[in-house]
Amino acid sequence: MRVACCSSIWVGLDGCLSFCPAAVEAGDLRHNRVWIDPSLSDSEKQVIDTQTAKLKLRHKRWNTIWLIVGGFFIVLFFIMSTLGQI
């Protein structure tokens, strides 16, 4: 059986149950982890932690890419303004 998960990615039921908490945990907003069910097994918590780490790494990579793109355009606008083309 396949189900839709929180990010519109189709995954199996087990993948969805671990991906959704990982997606919330990977967000940049401050929050406490009190909403995770304490009855989860250690292996399930480990899966959530692993997926959280992967998502945080992906967020960090995208942030770095956009910082580089923004820096490039700042330098480009500076060069164009000193040459009088803006």
N, C-alpha and C positions, 0 to 999 in steps of 0.2 A: 504494500500500500504506500502511495506517495502522497505527501501533504505539502501545502505551500507554507513556507516559513516567513519570518518577519521581514526578510529583505527580498521577498518575491523570488527566491531561489528555490527550486524544487529539490528537496532532499528527502531521504527516508525519515521515518518517524523518529528513530533514535538520533539521527543527525540533527533534526530540527530541535529536539529537546535540549541538545547540548549547544547548538549554534546560537539560538536566541539569547540565552543568558550570556554567552561569550560576546555577542554583539553589543549587548547593553554594557557589559563590563569594560569593553574596549573603548567606549565613548570617552570623550575628553571632559565630560561633566563630572563634578564631584558627587559622590554618592557613597552610601554605606552598603555593605554586602549582606544586610539583614534579610533581604527578600529571597535569598537562595534557601531552598528547603534543607533543613538540617538532617533530614532522613536520607539524603543522597549518600550513596556509597563513596568511598574514597576514590575508586576508579572513575566514577562519573564526575566527581569534582576535579580530578586530574584532567579528564577530557575537556572540561569547561576551561580550566586554566591554560591548557595547551592551545585551544582555539582562541582564547583571549589574547595570548601572547602573539599568535600569528596575526590577528586582526590589528593589534597595536603596532606591530612592525609594518603592516601595510599602510596604516594611517600615517606613521612616521615617514615612510618613503614618499607618499603623496604630498605631505607637507613640505618635505625637502625639495621635491620637484617644483612645487608652486613657488617656493621661496627663490629658487634659482631662476625661474621664468620671470618673476617679479623683479629680481635684481638685474636681470638682463635688460628689461625694458626701462628701468630707472637709468641705467648707464646709457642706453640708447637715447633716451630723451635728453639726458644731460649733454651728450655729444651733439645731438641735433640742435639744442638750444645754444651751445657755444659756437656752432658753425652758422647760426642764424637761419636755420631752415624751419623753425617753429614760429 
